[in-house]
Amino acid sequence: MTSTNKNYLFLLSFLEGGAVMACELIGAKLLAPFFGTSLYVWAAALALTLGGLTLGYFLGGRLSKKYSGNQNLLYWVLIGAGLLLVLMPFSSEIIMSRTINLSLEAGAIFSLLIFMLPPLMFMGMVSPIIINLLTKEADSAGNNAGNVYAISTLGGITATFLMGFYIIPNFGLTMPAVISGILLALLPIASLLLSKNKKVLGAVLFIGVTSFLSLSPKDKFTDEYKVLYQSEGILGQVKVVDHPSYEITPDNRVGRGLIVNNTLQTYVGIENDLQYSIWSWAHYFPTAASIFPKDSKVLLLGLGGGTLVKQLNRLGFETDVVEIDKRIRDVSYDYFNLDRSTNVVIDDARHYVRTTDKKYDIVIFDTFLSEAVPEHLITIEGFEDTKKILNKGGMVMINFYGFVKGEKGEAAQSVYKTLTASGFVTEILATPGEEATRNLVFLASLEEKDFSTANYKEPNFEKIEDLYKYFLSERDIKNENAKILSDKKPQLAKLYTKAAKQWKRSYNEYYLKYFIKK
C-alpha cells in the first residue's frame, strides 16, 4: 500500500471519528424538545452511542474478513453512515412525535434506537475495515489498529470542541447534521466516481433528497401558535412563541412564552409592554422579597424571560443577573422588552458565586429547567459559598417544584434538609394549587425574618395580604430519609427527576392537545 493511500485512509478515519461525536451530540440535543436534557436522556444517548459502535465493530470485523482488501466496501459504508446522519433531523421529528407520550426513559431510548443508533452502527464498521485494508502482515496489525483508533479519536475530540463551543451554539442542529453527513460521504463518493462506479449516482441523489427533507421547514403547529424565534444550542432548544393561555387564564388571552426544551419558562401578557406574568405563582416572589428596603442588592441566578428582573426593578432593587445561555439574554432583550441596561453576566451560576467580590442582600436561585437540575448549586458546599456573598441579614430564595409528599417530594425535602444543615432558618412558601401545578419558594436566612411587612401589587392579581398563610409547617416537609446534598455525592438530579418527569409529560400533552396539527 502506498503512503498516499495510507494517508487517505487515515483521513477517512479522522472524519469518521468526528462524525461519531457530531452524531452523539446532535442526537442527544434533538431529544431535548421532546424528552429534555436530564441525566436519563444523556445516559440513554451515551449507552446507545456505545451500543451502535459495538454493533458496528462486530459487523465491520465480519465484513472486513469476508471482503478482505475491498476498498469500495469502506466507501459504501461511509456513504451509508453519511446518508443516515443527514436524515437524522428529519427522521427524529417523525419518530419522537409518536413516542412523546412514553415515559422519559422509554421515549428517549426507543427514539434513539431508531434515528441515532443506525448511523453510529455504520460509523463503527469503518475502523475494522480500515485496519483490514492497512494490514498485510500479522505483526503490523497492532500498530495499524492503534493508529486508526488514535486518529479516529482525535477526530472525535476535534469535532466535540467545534460542535460544543461553536457550531451548535451558532448554527443549531439541523444544518450541522446535514453538513457532517455530507462531509463524511463526500470523499468516498468522489473515489467511487473516479473509479467509474455509476451506482454511486443513486447515493448522491438519495443524499440530496434527504438533505432537502431535513432542511425543509416543518410546519406542524396550528395558526394560534406563532413562533417568533427559534434556535438550537448545546443547552437545548429555545423558542419564543405567542399563543393563547388555555387552561391558564379564564379568558384564554394571548401571552408570549419563552419555551426551553418544550417547557414554558416564562409567560407574560402581550399587553402592558410585556411587563407582567400571566402566572399567578410568579407574584409571590416579589411579595416575599418586598420585606427588603429600596436599593437592596439582589443576585438573580437564571434570567428566563426577565419577568422577575422587572418585578425586582419595580421594588427599586439593584439587580445583577447570571445566565449561562447567551441566547436567553438576547431573547429577553429582543422579545420580552428587558431593559438593556440590566447587568446580565454570561457565566455558570456556581462559578460566579465562587469568584465574585460583590455582596448581596438577596440571592435568588431560578435555575431549574424542566427535568434538568443544576445540582452543583444546591449542595451544602454551594450554600456555604452563597453565605459568603450575603450581606448581614441577607436571604436566599429558591424556586422549586410544588411536590413535598412521597417520592416526588424527596427532592424538596432534601433541599430543605440541606439548607437547615447549612445553618439557614428556612421557610417554604407554597403557592396556591395542587402539588402538581404549584411552585415552592424556599426562603432561607441566617436569622428569622418578619414577612408581615411584605407589600407588593401587580395588575390582574389581588394583593397578597398575609404571606404566612401560604407557609408550610415543618411537619409537611420534614423527612428522616431526606438527603443532605453535597458536591461529593450529588443526588438531587435523581430525586428531582421523579417530580420533573410528570411536569415534562404534562407540558408535552398540553402542546399536543392545543397547538399540534392533527
C-alpha positions in Angstrom: 0.0 0.0 0.0 1.3 3.4 -1.0 1.8 6.1 1.7 -0.7 8.3 -0.2 -3.4 5.6 0.0 -2.5 5.0 3.7 -2.8 8.8 4.5 -6.1 8.8 2.6 -7.5 6.0 4.8 -6.3 7.9 7.9 -8.1 11.0 6.7 -11.3 9.0 6.4 -10.8 7.6 9.9 -10.4 11.1 11.2 -13.6 12.2 9.5 -15.4 9.1 10.9 -14.3 9.9 14.4 -15.6 13.5 14.1 -18.9 12.3 12.7 -19.4 9.9 15.7 -19.2 12.7 18.2 -21.3 15.1 16.0 -23.9 12.4 15.7 -23.9 11.8 19.5 -24.2 15.5 20.5 -26.8 16.3 17.8 -28.8 13.2 18.6 -28.9 14.0 22.3 -29.9 17.6 21.7 -32.6 16.6 19.1 -34.2 14.8 22.1 -34.4 17.9 24.2 -37.6 19.5 22.9 -39.4 16.2 23.5 -37.7 14.5 26.4 -35.5 17.2 27.9 -31.8 17.1 28.9 -31.9 15.2 32.1 -29.4 12.6 33.3 -31.7 9.9 31.9 -31.6 11.4 28.4 -27.8 11.7 28.4 -27.4 8.2 29.9 -29.6 6.9 27.0 -27.6 8.8 24.4 -24.2 7.6 25.8 -25.4 4.0 26.1 -26.8 3.8 22.6 -23.8 5.5 21.2 -21.6 2.7 22.6 -24.2 0.2 21.5 -24.2 1.4 17.9 -20.4 1.4 17.8 -20.3 -2.0 19.3 -22.6 -3.4 16.7 -20.6 -1.6 14.0 -17.2 -3.0 15.3 -18.7 -6.5 15.2 -20.2 -6.2 11.7 -17.2 -4.4 10.4 -15.0 -7.1 11.5 -17.1 -9.7 9.8 -17.4 -7.8 6.6 -13.6 -7.0 6.5 -12.9 -10.7 6.8 -15.5 -11.6 4.1 -14.4 -8.9 1.7 -10.8 -8.5 2.7 -8.9 -5.8 0.8 -12.1 -4.4 -0.9 -11.7 -0.6 -0.5 -15.1 0.0 -2.2 -16.7 -1.6 0.9 -15.3 1.1 3.0 -16.6 3.8 0.7 -20.2 2.4 0.7 -20.2 2.1 4.5 -19.1 5.7 4.8 -21.8 6.8 2.3 -24.4 4.9 4.3 -23.3 6.5 7.5 -23.4 9.9 5.9 -26.8 9.3 4.5 -28.3 8.3 7.8 -26.6 11.2 9.6 -28.1 13.7 7.0 -31.5 12.0 7.5 -31.4 12.2 11.3 -33.1 15.6 11.9 -36.0 14.6 9.6 -36.4 11.1 11.0 -36.1 12.2 14.6 -39.1 14.5 14.2 -41.3 11.7 12.8 -40.3 9.2 15.5 -40.4 11.5 18.5 -43.8 12.9 17.6 -45.0 9.3 18.0 -43.1 8.5 21.2 -43.8 11.7 23.0 -46.3 10.2 25.4 -44.0 7.5 26.5 -42.0 7.9 29.8 -38.8 9.9 29.6 -36.7 6.8 29.7 -38.7 4.7 27.3 -39.3 7.5 24.9 -35.6 8.6 24.8 -34.3 5.0 24.4 -36.8 4.0 21.7 -36.3 7.2 19.7 -32.5 7.0 19.8 -32.7 3.3 18.7 -34.5 4.4 15.6 -32.7 7.6 14.5 -29.3 7.6 16.1 -28.1 4.0 16.5 -28.1 3.2 12.7 -25.7 5.9 11.6 -23.4 5.1 14.6 -23.5 1.4 13.7 -22.3 2.2 10.2 -19.6 4.5 11.6 -18.5 1.7 14.0 -17.9 -0.5 10.9 -15.3 1.9 9.5 -12.4 1.3 11.8 -12.2 -2.6 11.4 -12.5 -2.2 7.6 -9.7 0.4 7.5 -7.5 -1.7 9.8 -8.0 -4.7 7.4 -7.1 -2.6 4.4 -3.9 -1.4 6.2 -2.8 -4.8 7.4 -0.9 -7.1 5.1 1.3 -8.8 7.8 0.3 -10.1 11.2 3.0 -8.2 13.1 1.7 -4.9 11.8 -1.9 -5.4 13.0 -1.4 -3.9 16.4 0.3 -0.8 15.1 -2.3 -0.2 12.5 -5.2 -0.7 14.9 -3.6 1.7 17.3 -3.0 4.3 14.6 -6.6 4.1 13.3 -8.2 4.3 16.7 -5.9 7.2 17.8 -6.7 9.2 14.6 -10.4 8.4 14.8 -10.4 9.5 18.5 -8.5 12.7 17.6 -11.3 13.4 15.0 -13.8 12.9 17.7 -12.0 15.3 20.1 -11.8 18.0 17.4 -15.5 17.6 16.5 -16.6 17.7 20.1 -14.9 21.0 20.7 -16.1 22.5 17.5 -19.7 21.3 17.9 -19.9 22.2 21.6 -18.3 25.6 21.6 -19.0 27.0 18.2 -21.1 25.1 15.6 -24.2 24.0 17.5 -24.5 27.3 19.5 -24.3 29.3 16.3 -25.9 27.1 13.7 -28.3 24.8 15.6 -28.7 21.1 15.0 -30.2 20.5 11.5 -27.5 22.2 9.4 -24.6 20.7 11.3 -26.1 17.2 10.9 -26.6 17.7 7.2 -23.1 19.1 6.6 -21.4 16.5 8.8 -23.2 13.7 6.8 -22.2 15.2 3.5 -18.6 15.7 4.6 -18.4 12.1 5.7 -19.8 10.8 2.4 -18.1 13.3 0.0 -14.6 11.8 -0.4 -16.0 8.2 -0.7 -18.4 9.4 -3.4 -15.6 11.1 -5.2 -13.5 8.0 -5.0 -16.2 5.8 -6.5 -16.9 8.4 -9.3 -13.2 8.3 -10.2 -13.4 4.5 -10.4 -16.4 5.0 -12.8 -18.8 3.3 -10.4 -22.2 4.6 -11.7 -24.1 3.1 -8.8 -22.9 6.0 -6.6 -25.1 8.4 -8.5 -28.1 6.9 -6.8 -26.4 7.6 -3.4 -25.8 11.2 -4.5 -29.5 11.6 -5.4 -30.5 10.0 -2.1 -28.4 12.3 0.0 -29.7 15.3 -1.9 -33.3 14.3 -1.2 -32.7 13.5 2.5 -30.8 16.9 2.8 -33.9 18.6 1.4 -36.2 16.8 3.7 -34.1 17.6 6.8 -33.6 21.2 5.9 -37.2 22.0 4.7 -39.4 23.8 7.2 -41.6 21.6 9.3 -44.9 23.5 9.8 -46.7 21.3 12.4 -48.3 23.9 14.6 -51.7 25.4 14.4 -52.1 29.0 13.4 -52.6 30.0 17.0 -49.0 29.0 17.8 -46.9 31.9 16.4 -43.2 31.1 16.6 -41.3 34.4 16.7 -37.8 33.0 17.4 -36.2 29.5 17.5 -32.7 28.2 17.9 -30.9 25.0 18.8 -27.9 25.1 21.0 -25.8 22.9 23.3 -28.1 23.7 26.2 -31.2 22.8 24.2 -33.9 24.4 22.1 -35.1 27.9 22.8 -38.3 29.3 21.3 -40.3 32.5 21.7 -44.0 31.9 20.9 -47.2 33.8 21.1 -50.2 31.6 21.9 -53.4 31.6 23.9 -53.3 30.8 27.6 -55.6 27.8 27.5 -56.2 26.3 31.0 -54.1 29.1 32.5 -56.4 32.2 32.3 -60.2 32.2 32.2 -60.2 34.4 29.1 -57.6 32.4 27.2 -55.8 35.6 26.3 -52.7 35.5 24.2 -49.4 35.5 26.0 -45.8 35.4 25.0 -43.8 32.5 26.2 -40.2 31.6 26.5 -40.1 27.9 25.8 -36.9 25.9 26.5 -36.9 22.3 25.5 -40.7 22.4 25.1 -41.2 23.6 28.6 -42.7 27.1 29.3 -40.2 29.0 31.4 -41.7 32.5 31.1 -45.2 33.5 30.1 -46.2 37.2 30.0 -49.2 39.1 28.8 -48.6 40.9 25.5 -50.5 43.9 26.9 -48.7 46.5 29.1 -45.4 46.2 27.1 -44.8 42.5 28.2 -44.2 43.7 31.8 -46.4 41.3 33.8 -46.5 37.5 34.2 -49.7 35.6 33.3 -48.8 33.0 36.0 -50.2 33.9 39.4 -47.4 32.0 41.3 -44.8 34.4 39.9 -46.5 37.2 42.0 -45.2 35.5 45.3 -41.5 36.0 44.6 -41.5 39.8 44.6 -44.0 39.8 47.5 -41.6 37.9 49.7 -38.7 40.0 48.5 -40.5 43.2 49.3 -39.6 42.9 53.0 -36.2 44.4 52.0 -35.8 48.2 51.5 -35.4 50.0 48.3 -31.8 49.9 46.8 -31.2 46.4 48.2 -28.7 44.5 46.1 -30.0 41.3 44.5 -28.3 38.5 42.6 -30.6 36.6 40.3 -29.2 33.2 39.1 -31.2 32.4 36.0 -32.8 35.0 33.8 -35.6 33.3 31.9 -37.6 36.0 30.1 -36.7 38.6 32.6 -40.1 38.8 34.4 -38.5 38.6 37.8 -36.0 41.3 36.9 -38.8 43.6 36.1 -40.5 42.8 39.4 -37.3 43.5 41.3 -36.9 46.8 39.4 -40.4 47.8 40.5 -39.3 47.3 44.1 -36.3 49.6 43.5 -33.7 46.9 43.9 -30.2 46.9 42.2 -30.1 43.6 40.4 -27.3 41.5 38.8 -28.2 38.5 36.7 -26.2 35.4 35.9 -27.3 33.4 32.9 -25.4 30.5 31.3 -27.0 30.7 27.9 -26.3 33.8 25.9 -29.4 33.2 23.8 -31.7 33.6 26.8 -30.2 37.0 27.4 -30.6 38.1 23.8 -34.3 36.9 23.5 -35.1 38.7 26.8 -33.8 41.9 25.3 -35.4 41.4 21.9 -38.7 39.7 22.6 -39.6 40.4 26.3 -38.5 44.1 26.5 -36.0 43.6 29.2 -34.1 46.8 29.9 -30.8 46.6 28.1 -29.1 48.3 30.9 -29.7 45.2 33.1 -26.4 43.7 34.2 -26.5 40.2 32.8 -23.3 38.1 33.2 -22.9 35.1 31.0 -21.5 32.5 33.4 -22.2 29.4 35.3 -24.0 30.4 38.5 -21.8 28.5 40.9 -18.7 29.8 39.2 -19.9 33.3 39.6 -20.9 32.9 43.2 -17.4 31.5 44.0 -15.5 34.2 42.1 -17.4 37.4 42.6 -16.2 40.0 45.1 -19.7 41.6 45.4 -22.1 41.2 48.4 -25.9 40.9 48.1 -28.9 41.3 50.3 -30.9 38.6 48.4 -29.6 35.7 46.2 -32.4 34.1 44.1 -32.0 30.7 42.6 -34.2 30.4 39.5 -32.1 27.9 37.6 -34.3 24.9 37.3 -35.1 23.9 33.7 -37.9 21.4 33.5 -36.4 18.0 34.2 -32.8 19.3 34.2 -31.3 20.5 37.5 -28.0 22.3 38.2 -27.4 20.1 41.2 -24.0 21.6 41.8 -25.7 24.8 43.1 -28.0 23.1 45.6 -25.4 21.4 47.9 -24.2 22.1 51.4 -20.9 23.4 49.8 -22.8 25.5 47.4 -24.8 27.1 50.2 -21.6 27.8 52.1 -20.3 29.7 49.0 -23.6 31.6 48.9 -23.4 32.6 52.5 -20.0 34.2 51.8 -21.6 36.7 49.4 -24.6 37.5 51.5 -24.7 40.8 53.4 -25.7 40.6 57.1 -29.4 39.9 57.3 -29.4 38.6 53.7 -31.8 36.0 52.3 -31.7 33.2 49.8 -34.8 32.4 47.7 -35.1 29.2 45.6 -37.8 28.5 43.0 -38.8 24.8 43.1 -41.5 22.3 42.1 -44.5 22.0 44.3 -44.2 18.4 45.4 -43.4 17.8 49.1 -45.0 14.4 49.7 -43.9 10.8 48.8 -41.2 10.0 46.3 -41.9 13.2 44.2 -41.4 15.3 47.3 -37.9 13.8 48.2 -36.1 16.5 46.2 -37.8 19.4 48.1 -37.3 17.5 51.4 -33.6 17.2 50.7 -33.2 20.8 49.7 -34.9 21.8 53.0 -32.6 19.4 55.0 -29.5 20.8 53.2 -30.4 24.4 53.9 -31.0 23.6 57.5 -27.7 21.8 57.8 -26.1 24.8 56.3 -27.3 26.9 59.2 -30.2 28.7 57.5 -33.5 29.4 59.1 -35.8 28.1 56.4 -39.4 28.7 55.5 -41.2 27.2 52.5 -43.9 29.2 50.7 -46.3 27.1 48.7 -48.2 29.0 46.0 -51.9 28.1 45.8 -53.0 24.9 43.9 -52.4 21.2 43.8 -48.8 19.9 44.3 -48.5 19.1 40.6 -49.3 22.7 39.5 -47.9 24.9 42.2 -44.4 26.2 43.0 -42.4 26.2 46.2 -40.4 29.1 47.2 -37.6 28.4 49.8 -36.9 31.4 52.0 -33.6 30.9 53.9 -31.7 33.4 56.0 -29.3 33.2 58.9 -31.8 34.9 61.2 -35.6 34.7 61.3 -37.4 37.1 59.0 -40.6 39.1 59.5 -42.8 38.7 56.4 -45.7 40.7 57.9 -44.3 43.8 56.2 -44.5 42.3 52.7 -46.1 44.8 50.3 -46.3 44.3 46.6 -49.1 44.5 44.0 -49.4 43.9 40.3 -52.3 44.4 37.8 -54.7 41.5 37.4 -53.8 39.9 40.7 -55.1 40.6 44.2 -52.6 41.9 46.7 -51.3 39.2 49.0 -52.1 40.5 52.4 -50.7 37.6 54.5 -47.8 35.5 53.2 -47.7 33.4 56.4 -50.9 31.6 55.4 -49.0 30.1 52.4 -46.1 28.8 54.5 -45.8 25.1 55.1 -45.2 23.7 58.5 -42.1 21.8 59.3 -44.0 18.5 59.6 -45.2 19.0 56.0 -41.7 18.9 54.6 -39.5 17.1 57.2 -38.5 13.6 56.3 -35.9 11.5 58.1 -35.0 9.8 54.7 -34.2 13.1 53.1 -30.6 13.6 51.9 -28.1 16.2 52.8 -26.9 17.1 49.3 -23.1 17.5 48.8 -20.6 18.1 46.0 -19.0 14.7 46.6 -22.3 12.8 46.4 -24.7 14.6 44.1 -28.1 13.1 44.4 -30.5 15.9 43.6 -30.9 15.1 39.8 -32.1 11.6 40.6 -34.5 12.8 43.3 -35.7 15.8 41.2 -36.4 13.8 38.1 -39.1 11.8 39.9 -41.2 15.0 40.0 -39.9 16.6 36.9 -40.9 13.7 34.6 -44.5 14.5 35.4 -44.1 18.2 34.6 -42.3 17.3 31.3 -45.0 15.0 30.3 -47.8 17.4 31.2 -46.2 20.1 29.1 -45.9 17.7 26.1 -49.5 16.8 26.5 -50.6 20.4 26.8 -48.9 21.4 23.5 -50.1 18.2 21.8 -53.7 19.0 22.9 -53.9 22.6 21.8 -51.2 23.5 19.3 -50.1 20.5 17.2 -51.9 20.0 13.9 -53.9 16.7 14.0 
